[in-house]
Amino acid sequence: MGKFAWEDAVAFAAGLAALVAPDLWTDGYGRLPLMVLGALLLVAGLFPLLGTPGATAWTTTAFALLIFISPWAWQYDGRHAAAWTAWIAGGVATIVGLWVAYRTRAARA
C-alpha cells in the first residue's frame, strides 16, 4: 500500500458529504448533481487511499470544481442547505486539489 495522503482523504470526505447530502439535510434539492459528482469525487479520492492508481490531482480538482459550480448550473442556489453543501465541499476539495497539482508539478521541475 502507498503512503496515506490527507489530500486524498479530503477529496473522499468531500465526495461523501456531497453524495449523502440530498438524503440527509438538503430535502432532496440538488439531488442529481450532488449525488453523481459526489460519487465521482469520492471514487477519485478512494483509489489513492487504497494504494491503487486512480485519478490525477487535476481530475479530482475538476470533479470538485464541478460540485462547486453546480448550484448555479442546476439552479438550486436558492436552496441554502444544498447550495452551501456544494460550495463548501467543492470549494475545499478544489483548493486542496489545486495545491496538490501545483506541488506535484513543482516537484517534477
N, CA, C and O atoms as a GROMACS GRO file, in nm:
protein
  436
    1MET      N    1   0.082  -0.118   0.000
    1MET     CA    2   0.000   0.000   0.000
    1MET      C    3   0.087   0.124   0.000
    1MET      O    4   0.197   0.126   0.055
    2GLY      N    5   0.036   0.227  -0.062
    2GLY     CA    6   0.108   0.352  -0.068
    2GLY      C    7   0.094   0.432   0.061
    2GLY      O    8   0.024   0.392   0.154
    3LYS      N    9   0.162   0.543   0.063
    3LYS     CA   10   0.159   0.632   0.178
    3LYS      C   11   0.024   0.702   0.188
    3LYS      O   12  -0.031   0.746   0.087
    4PHE      N   13  -0.028   0.714   0.308
    4PHE     CA   14  -0.156   0.783   0.329
    4PHE      C   15  -0.136   0.932   0.303
    4PHE      O   16  -0.042   0.993   0.355
    5ALA      N   17  -0.223   0.989   0.223
    5ALA     CA   18  -0.216   1.131   0.193
    5ALA      C   19  -0.346   1.196   0.239
    5ALA      O   20  -0.455   1.156   0.198
    6TRP      N   21  -0.333   1.297   0.324
    6TRP     CA   22  -0.451   1.364   0.376
    6TRP      C   23  -0.530   1.432   0.266
    6TRP      O   24  -0.650   1.452   0.278
    7GLU      N   25  -0.461   1.467   0.156
    7GLU     CA   26  -0.529   1.533   0.044
    7GLU      C   27  -0.634   1.442  -0.018
    7GLU      O   28  -0.743   1.486  -0.056
    8ASP      N   29  -0.601   1.314  -0.028
    8ASP     CA   30  -0.697   1.217  -0.082
    8ASP      C   31  -0.813   1.196   0.015
    8ASP      O   32  -0.927   1.175  -0.028
    9ALA      N   33  -0.784   1.200   0.143
    9ALA     CA   34  -0.890   1.187   0.243
    9ALA      C   35  -0.986   1.305   0.237
    9ALA      O   36  -1.106   1.289   0.259
   10VAL      N   37  -0.935   1.425   0.208
   10VAL     CA   38  -1.021   1.543   0.193
   10VAL      C   39  -1.114   1.524   0.074
   10VAL      O   40  -1.234   1.552   0.083
   11ALA      N   41  -1.060   1.477  -0.039
   11ALA     CA   42  -1.143   1.453  -0.158
   11ALA      C   43  -1.249   1.346  -0.128
   11ALA      O   44  -1.365   1.361  -0.168
   12PHE      N   45  -1.209   1.240  -0.060
   12PHE     CA   46  -1.304   1.134  -0.024
   12PHE      C   47  -1.414   1.188   0.066
   12PHE      O   48  -1.532   1.161   0.042
   13ALA      N   49  -1.378   1.264   0.169
   13ALA     CA   50  -1.477   1.317   0.263
   13ALA      C   51  -1.570   1.418   0.196
   13ALA      O   52  -1.690   1.418   0.223
   14ALA      N   53  -1.515   1.502   0.110
   14ALA     CA   54  -1.599   1.600   0.038
   14ALA      C   55  -1.696   1.528  -0.056
   14ALA      O   56  -1.812   1.566  -0.066
   15GLY      N   57  -1.648   1.426  -0.124
   15GLY     CA   58  -1.736   1.349  -0.211
   15GLY      C   59  -1.843   1.276  -0.133
   15GLY      O   60  -1.958   1.269  -0.177
   16LEU      N   61  -1.807   1.223  -0.018
   16LEU     CA   62  -1.905   1.155   0.067
   16LEU      C   63  -2.011   1.252   0.118
   16LEU      O   64  -2.130   1.220   0.120
   17ALA      N   65  -1.968   1.370   0.159
   17ALA     CA   66  -2.064   1.472   0.207
   17ALA      C   67  -2.161   1.511   0.096
   17ALA      O   68  -2.281   1.523   0.120
   18ALA      N   69  -2.109   1.531  -0.025
   18ALA     CA   70  -2.196   1.568  -0.136
   18ALA      C   71  -2.289   1.453  -0.174
   18ALA      O   72  -2.404   1.475  -0.211
   19LEU      N   73  -2.240   1.331  -0.164
   19LEU     CA   74  -2.320   1.214  -0.201
   19LEU      C   75  -2.438   1.192  -0.107
   19LEU      O   76  -2.548   1.160  -0.152
   20VAL      N   77  -2.417   1.209   0.021
   20VAL     CA   78  -2.525   1.180   0.117
   20VAL      C   79  -2.611   1.302   0.150
   20VAL      O   80  -2.716   1.287   0.211
   21ALA      N   81  -2.568   1.421   0.110
   21ALA     CA   82  -2.640   1.544   0.145
   21ALA      C   83  -2.786   1.545   0.102
   21ALA      O   84  -2.872   1.583   0.182
   22PRO      N   85  -2.821   1.505  -0.021
   22PRO     CA   86  -2.962   1.515  -0.061
   22PRO      C   87  -3.058   1.434   0.026
   22PRO      O   88  -3.173   1.473   0.043
   23ASP      N   89  -3.011   1.324   0.082
   23ASP     CA   90  -3.098   1.243   0.165
   23ASP      C   91  -3.094   1.280   0.312
   23ASP      O   92  -3.186   1.247   0.386
   24LEU      N   93  -2.990   1.349   0.355
   24LEU     CA   94  -2.978   1.379   0.498
   24LEU      C   95  -3.020   1.520   0.537
   24LEU      O   96  -3.093   1.537   0.635
   25TRP      N   97  -2.976   1.622   0.462
   25TRP     CA   98  -3.005   1.757   0.510
   25TRP      C   99  -3.046   1.857   0.404
   25TRP      O  100  -3.065   1.974   0.437
   26THR      N  101  -3.059   1.819   0.280
   26THR     CA  102  -3.097   1.919   0.179
   26THR      C  103  -3.238   1.901   0.126
   26THR      O  104  -3.276   1.967   0.029
   27ASP      N  105  -3.316   1.814   0.185
   27ASP     CA  106  -3.455   1.789   0.144
   27ASP      C  107  -3.468   1.752  -0.004
   27ASP      O  108  -3.570   1.780  -0.066
   28GLY      N  109  -3.365   1.689  -0.059
   28GLY     CA  110  -3.371   1.641  -0.196
   28GLY      C  111  -3.331   1.741  -0.302
   28GLY      O  112  -3.323   1.705  -0.420
   29TYR      N  113  -3.306   1.865  -0.264
   29TYR     CA  114  -3.266   1.965  -0.364
   29TYR      C  115  -3.124   1.937  -0.411
   29TYR      O  116  -3.037   1.902  -0.331
   30GLY      N  117  -3.102   1.952  -0.540
   30GLY     CA  118  -2.970   1.927  -0.597
   30GLY      C  119  -2.933   1.781  -0.598
   30GLY      O  120  -2.814   1.748  -0.601
   31ARG      N  121  -3.030   1.694  -0.594
   31ARG     CA  122  -3.004   1.550  -0.583
   31ARG      C  123  -2.914   1.498  -0.695
   31ARG      O  124  -2.813   1.432  -0.666
   32LEU      N  125  -2.946   1.524  -0.819
   32LEU     CA  126  -2.870   1.466  -0.930
   32LEU      C  127  -2.725   1.514  -0.932
   32LEU      O  128  -2.635   1.431  -0.932
   33PRO      N  129  -2.699   1.644  -0.933
   33PRO     CA  130  -2.558   1.684  -0.939
   33PRO      C  131  -2.479   1.649  -0.814
   33PRO      O  132  -2.363   1.608  -0.824
   34LEU      N  133  -2.539   1.664  -0.697
   34LEU     CA  134  -2.465   1.632  -0.576
   34LEU      C  135  -2.433   1.484  -0.566
   34LEU      O  136  -2.323   1.448  -0.525
   35MET      N  137  -2.527   1.399  -0.601
   35MET     CA  138  -2.502   1.256  -0.588
   35MET      C  139  -2.405   1.205  -0.695
   35MET      O  140  -2.315   1.127  -0.665
   36VAL      N  141  -2.423   1.248  -0.819
   36VAL     CA  142  -2.336   1.199  -0.927
   36VAL      C  143  -2.194   1.254  -0.910
   36VAL      O  144  -2.097   1.178  -0.911
   37LEU      N  145  -2.183   1.385  -0.895
   37LEU     CA  146  -2.050   1.444  -0.882
   37LEU      C  147  -1.985   1.405  -0.749
   37LEU      O  148  -1.863   1.388  -0.742
   38GLY      N  149  -2.065   1.391  -0.645
   38GLY     CA  150  -2.011   1.344  -0.516
   38GLY      C  151  -1.956   1.204  -0.527
   38GLY      O  152  -1.851   1.175  -0.470
   39ALA      N  153  -2.026   1.116  -0.598
   39ALA     CA  154  -1.976   0.979  -0.617
   39ALA      C  155  -1.846   0.979  -0.696
   39ALA      O  156  -1.755   0.903  -0.665
   40LEU      N  157  -1.838   1.063  -0.800
   40LEU     CA  158  -1.715   1.070  -0.879
   40LEU      C  159  -1.598   1.121  -0.794
   40LEU      O  160  -1.487   1.068  -0.802
   41LEU      N  161  -1.623   1.223  -0.713
   41LEU     CA  162  -1.517   1.275  -0.627
   41LEU      C  163  -1.479   1.174  -0.520
   41LEU      O  164  -1.361   1.159  -0.488
   42LEU      N  165  -1.576   1.104  -0.465
   42LEU     CA  166  -1.550   1.001  -0.366
   42LEU      C  167  -1.460   0.893  -0.423
   42LEU      O  168  -1.363   0.853  -0.359
   43VAL      N  169  -1.490   0.845  -0.542
   43VAL     CA  170  -1.409   0.740  -0.605
   43VAL      C  171  -1.270   0.792  -0.639
   43VAL      O  172  -1.171   0.720  -0.624
   44ALA      N  173  -1.262   0.918  -0.686
   44ALA     CA  174  -1.132   0.977  -0.718
   44ALA      C  175  -1.043   0.987  -0.594
   44ALA      O  176  -0.921   0.974  -0.605
   45GLY      N  177  -1.102   1.009  -0.477
   45GLY     CA  178  -1.026   1.013  -0.354
   45GLY      C  179  -1.004   0.876  -0.293
   45GLY      O  180  -0.908   0.857  -0.217
   46LEU      N  181  -1.090   0.780  -0.324
   46LEU     CA  182  -1.080   0.647  -0.266
   46LEU      C  183  -0.965   0.566  -0.325
   46LEU      O  184  -0.893   0.500  -0.250
   47PHE      N  185  -0.946   0.571  -0.454
   47PHE     CA  186  -0.842   0.490  -0.517
   47PHE      C  187  -0.703   0.517  -0.459
   47PHE      O  188  -0.633   0.422  -0.426
   48PRO      N  189  -0.661   0.643  -0.446
   48PRO     CA  190  -0.529   0.665  -0.384
   48PRO      C  191  -0.524   0.621  -0.238
   48PRO      O  192  -0.418   0.579  -0.190
   49LEU      N  193  -0.635   0.631  -0.166
   49LEU     CA  194  -0.637   0.586  -0.027
   49LEU      C  195  -0.616   0.436  -0.017
   49LEU      O  196  -0.559   0.386   0.080
   50LEU      N  197  -0.662   0.364  -0.119
   50LEU     CA  198  -0.645   0.218  -0.121
   50LEU      C  199  -0.509   0.177  -0.176
   50LEU      O  200  -0.475   0.059  -0.174
   51GLY      N  201  -0.432   0.274  -0.225
   51GLY     CA  202  -0.299   0.244  -0.276
   51GLY      C  203  -0.297   0.199  -0.420
   51GLY      O  204  -0.199   0.141  -0.466
   52THR      N  205  -0.404   0.224  -0.493
   52THR     CA  206  -0.409   0.187  -0.634
   52THR      C  207  -0.403   0.313  -0.720
   52THR      O  208  -0.443   0.420  -0.676
   53PRO      N  209  -0.354   0.300  -0.842
   53PRO     CA  210  -0.353   0.418  -0.929
   53PRO      C  211  -0.496   0.458  -0.964
   53PRO      O  212  -0.581   0.373  -0.990
   54GLY      N  213  -0.520   0.584  -0.963
   54GLY     CA  214  -0.654   0.633  -0.991
   54GLY      C  215  -0.648   0.765  -1.064
   54GLY      O  216  -0.562   0.787  -1.149
   55ALA      N  217  -0.737   0.850  -1.030
   55ALA     CA  218  -0.747   0.980  -1.095
   55ALA      C  219  -0.629   1.068  -1.056
   55ALA      O  220  -0.574   1.057  -0.946
   56THR      N  221  -0.590   1.156  -1.146
   56THR     CA  222  -0.485   1.250  -1.117
   56THR      C  223  -0.540   1.363  -1.029
   56THR      O  224  -0.661   1.373  -1.009
   57ALA      N  225  -0.451   1.446  -0.980
   57ALA     CA  226  -0.495   1.560  -0.899
   57ALA      C  227  -0.581   1.654  -0.981
   57ALA      O  228  -0.673   1.716  -0.928
   58TRP      N  229  -0.551   1.666  -1.110
   58TRP     CA  230  -0.631   1.754  -1.196
   58TRP      C  231  -0.772   1.700  -1.216
   58TRP      O  232  -0.867   1.777  -1.220
   59THR      N  233  -0.786   1.570  -1.228
   59THR     CA  234  -0.918   1.510  -1.243
   59THR      C  235  -1.000   1.528  -1.116
   59THR      O  236  -1.118   1.564  -1.122
   60THR      N  237  -0.938   1.504  -1.003
   60THR     CA  238  -1.006   1.523  -0.876
   60THR      C  239  -1.048   1.668  -0.859
   60THR      O  240  -1.159   1.696  -0.812
   61THR      N  241  -0.961   1.760  -0.896
   61THR     CA  242  -0.992   1.902  -0.887
   61THR      C  243  -1.107   1.939  -0.980
   61THR      O  244  -1.191   2.022  -0.944
   62ALA      N  245  -1.112   1.879  -1.098
   62ALA     CA  246  -1.221   1.907  -1.192
   62ALA      C  247  -1.355   1.863  -1.134
   62ALA      O  248  -1.454   1.935  -1.145
   63PHE      N  249  -1.360   1.745  -1.074
   63PHE     CA  250  -1.484   1.699  -1.010
   63PHE      C  251  -1.526   1.793  -0.897
   63PHE      O  252  -1.643   1.826  -0.883
   64ALA      N  253  -1.429   1.836  -0.817
   64ALA     CA  254  -1.458   1.926  -0.706
   64ALA      C  255  -1.509   2.061  -0.757
   64ALA      O  256  -1.602   2.118  -0.701
   65LEU      N  257  -1.448   2.111  -0.863
   65LEU     CA  258  -1.491   2.239  -0.920
   65LEU      C  259  -1.632   2.228  -0.978
   65LEU      O  260  -1.711   2.322  -0.967
   66LEU      N  261  -1.664   2.114  -1.038
   66LEU     CA  262  -1.800   2.094  -1.089
   66LEU      C  263  -1.902   2.092  -0.976
   66LEU      O  264  -2.013   2.144  -0.991
   67ILE      N  265  -1.865   2.033  -0.863
   67ILE     CA  266  -1.955   2.037  -0.747
   67ILE      C  267  -1.973   2.181  -0.701
   67ILE      O  268  -2.084   2.222  -0.668
   68PHE      N  269  -1.864   2.258  -0.699
   68PHE     CA  270  -1.871   2.397  -0.654
   68PHE      C  271  -1.964   2.483  -0.740
   68PHE      O  272  -2.038   2.565  -0.688
   69ILE      N  273  -1.960   2.464  -0.872
   69ILE     CA  274  -2.042   2.548  -0.960
   69ILE      C  275  -2.181   2.489  -0.985
   69ILE      O  276  -2.265   2.553  -1.049
   70SER      N  277  -2.207   2.368  -0.936
   70SER     CA  278  -2.335   2.303  -0.964
   70SER      C  279  -2.458   2.380  -0.912
   70SER      O  280  -2.562   2.372  -0.977
   71PRO      N  281  -2.452   2.453  -0.800
   71PRO     CA  282  -2.574   2.527  -0.760
   71PRO      C  283  -2.618   2.630  -0.864
   71PRO      O  284  -2.737   2.651  -0.881
   72TRP      N  285  -2.525   2.692  -0.932
   72TRP     CA  286  -2.560   2.789  -1.036
   72TRP      C  287  -2.601   2.717  -1.165
   72TRP      O  288  -2.694   2.760  -1.233
   73ALA      N  289  -2.532   2.610  -1.198
   73ALA     CA  290  -2.560   2.539  -1.322
   73ALA      C  291  -2.696   2.469  -1.318
   73ALA      O  292  -2.766   2.465  -1.420
   74TRP      N  293  -2.734   2.414  -1.203
   74TRP     CA  294  -2.862   2.344  -1.191
   74TRP      C  295  -2.967   2.425  -1.116
   74TRP      O  296  -3.070   2.371  -1.077
   75GLN      N  297  -2.941   2.551  -1.095
   75GLN     CA  298  -3.034   2.646  -1.034
   75GLN      C  299  -3.093   2.602  -0.900
   75GLN      O  300  -3.213   2.610  -0.879
   76TYR      N  301  -3.008   2.555  -0.812
   76TYR     CA  302  -3.054   2.532  -0.676
   76TYR      C  303  -2.976   2.619  -0.578
   76TYR      O  304  -2.961   2.584  -0.460
   77ASP      N  305  -2.925   2.732  -0.627
   77ASP     CA  306  -2.850   2.823  -0.540
   77ASP      C  307  -2.940   2.892  -0.437
   77ASP      O  308  -2.888   2.944  -0.338
   78GLY      N  309  -3.068   2.893  -0.456
   78GLY     CA  310  -3.160   2.949  -0.358
   78GLY      C  311  -3.196   2.853  -0.246
   78GLY      O  312  -3.256   2.893  -0.147
   79ARG      N  313  -3.160   2.729  -0.260
   79ARG     CA  314  -3.185   2.626  -0.158
   79ARG      C  315  -3.059   2.618  -0.071
   79ARG      O  316  -2.961   2.553  -0.108
   80HIS      N  317  -3.064   2.683   0.042
   80HIS     CA  318  -2.943   2.710   0.119
   80HIS      C  319  -2.866   2.585   0.161
   80HIS      O  320  -2.744   2.583   0.147
   81ALA      N  321  -2.931   2.483   0.210
   81ALA     CA  322  -2.858   2.365   0.257
   81ALA      C  323  -2.786   2.296   0.142
   81ALA      O  324  -2.670   2.257   0.157
   82ALA      N  325  -2.852   2.279   0.030
   82ALA     CA  326  -2.790   2.213  -0.085
   82ALA      C  327  -2.678   2.298  -0.144
   82ALA      O  328  -2.571   2.247  -0.176
   83ALA      N  329  -2.703   2.426  -0.157
   83ALA     CA  330  -2.603   2.515  -0.216
   83ALA      C  331  -2.479   2.525  -0.127
   83ALA      O  332  -2.367   2.516  -0.176
   84TRP      N  333  -2.499   2.543   0.002
   84TRP     CA  334  -2.384   2.555   0.091
   84TRP      C  335  -2.305   2.425   0.100
   84TRP      O  336  -2.183   2.428   0.114
   85THR      N  337  -2.373   2.312   0.092
   85THR     CA  338  -2.302   2.184   0.088
   85THR      C  339  -2.212   2.178  -0.034
   85THR      O  340  -2.096   2.138  -0.025
   86ALA      N  341  -2.266   2.216  -0.150
   86ALA     CA  342  -2.187   2.213  -0.273
   86ALA      C  343  -2.072   2.312  -0.267
   86ALA      O  344  -1.960   2.280  -0.309
   87TRP      N  345  -2.097   2.431  -0.216
   87TRP     CA  346  -1.992   2.533  -0.212
   87TRP      C  347  -1.881   2.496  -0.114
   87TRP      O  348  -1.763   2.516  -0.144
   88ILE      N  349  -1.916   2.444   0.001
   88ILE     CA  350  -1.813   2.408   0.100
   88ILE      C  351  -1.736   2.285   0.056
   88ILE      O  352  -1.613   2.286   0.053
   89ALA      N  353  -1.808   2.177   0.022
   89ALA     CA  354  -1.739   2.053  -0.018
   89ALA      C  355  -1.658   2.076  -0.146
   89ALA      O  356  -1.542   2.035  -0.154
   90GLY      N  357  -1.718   2.139  -0.244
   90GLY     CA  358  -1.648   2.164  -0.370
   90GLY      C  359  -1.534   2.262  -0.355
   90GLY      O  360  -1.428   2.244  -0.414
   91GLY      N  361  -1.555   2.368  -0.276
   91GLY     CA  362  -1.451   2.468  -0.258
   91GLY      C  363  -1.329   2.415  -0.186
   91GLY      O  364  -1.216   2.438  -0.229
   92VAL      N  365  -1.351   2.343  -0.076
   92VAL     CA  366  -1.238   2.287  -0.001
   92VAL      C  367  -1.162   2.186  -0.087
   92VAL      O  368  -1.039   2.189  -0.091
   93ALA      N  369  -1.234   2.097  -0.153
   93ALA     CA  370  -1.168   1.996  -0.236
   93ALA      C  371  -1.097   2.060  -0.356
   93ALA      O  372  -0.992   2.011  -0.398
   94THR      N  373  -1.152   2.168  -0.412
   94THR     CA  374  -1.086   2.237  -0.523
   94THR      C  375  -0.957   2.302  -0.477
   94THR      O  376  -0.855   2.290  -0.544
   95ILE      N  377  -0.960   2.370  -0.365
   95ILE     CA  378  -0.839   2.435  -0.313
   95ILE      C  379  -0.730   2.332  -0.283
   95ILE      O  380  -0.614   2.352  -0.320
   96VAL      N  381  -0.767   2.225  -0.217
   96VAL     CA  382  -0.669   2.120  -0.186
   96VAL      C  383  -0.618   2.055  -0.314
   96VAL      O  384  -0.499   2.027  -0.326
   97GLY      N  385  -0.707   2.029  -0.409
   97GLY     CA  386  -0.666   1.968  -0.535
   97GLY      C  387  -0.571   2.056  -0.615
   97GLY      O  388  -0.474   2.006  -0.672
   98LEU      N  389  -0.598   2.185  -0.620
   98LEU     CA  390  -0.507   2.277  -0.689
   98LEU      C  391  -0.372   2.283  -0.620
   98LEU      O  392  -0.268   2.290  -0.686
   99TRP      N  393  -0.373   2.281  -0.489
   99TRP     CA  394  -0.248   2.283  -0.414
   99TRP      C  395  -0.165   2.157  -0.442
   99TRP      O  396  -0.044   2.165  -0.461
  100VAL      N  397  -0.231   2.041  -0.445
  100VAL     CA  398  -0.161   1.915  -0.474
  100VAL      C  399  -0.108   1.915  -0.617
  100VAL      O  400   0.005   1.874  -0.641
  101ALA      N  401  -0.189   1.960  -0.711
  101ALA     CA  402  -0.146   1.964  -0.851
  101ALA      C  403  -0.027   2.056  -0.869
  101ALA      O  404   0.067   2.024  -0.943
  102TYR      N  405  -0.029   2.171  -0.803
  102TYR     CA  406   0.082   2.265  -0.812
  102TYR      C  407   0.208   2.206  -0.748
  102TYR      O  408   0.317   2.216  -0.803
  103ARG      N  409   0.191   2.145  -0.631
  103ARG     CA  410   0.304   2.084  -0.561
  103ARG      C  411   0.365   1.969  -0.642
  103ARG      O  412   0.487   1.954  -0.646
  104THR      N  413   0.280   1.890  -0.706
  104THR     CA  414   0.329   1.780  -0.789
  104THR      C  415   0.404   1.834  -0.909
  104THR      O  416   0.509   1.780  -0.946
  105ARG      N  417   0.352   1.938  -0.970
  105ARG     CA  418   0.417   1.996  -1.087
  105ARG      C  419   0.551   2.060  -1.048
  105ARG      O  420   0.649   2.048  -1.121
  106ALA      N  421   0.556   2.126  -0.933
  106ALA     CA  422   0.679   2.190  -0.887
  106ALA      C  423   0.785   2.086  -0.854
  106ALA      O  424   0.904   2.110  -0.874
  107ALA      N  425   0.742   1.969  -0.803
  107ALA     CA  426   0.838   1.863  -0.769
  107ALA      C  427   0.900   1.802  -0.894
  107ALA      O  428   1.014   1.756  -0.890
  108ARG      N  429   0.828   1.802  -1.004
  108ARG     CA  430   0.881   1.747  -1.130
  108ARG      C  431   0.982   1.841  -1.195
  108ARG      O  432   1.072   1.797  -1.266
  109ALA      N  433   0.966   1.970  -1.170
  109ALA     CA  434   1.053   2.069  -1.236
  109ALA      C  435   1.190   2.078  -1.172
  109ALA      O  436   1.274   2.157  -1.216
   0.00000   0.00000   0.00000
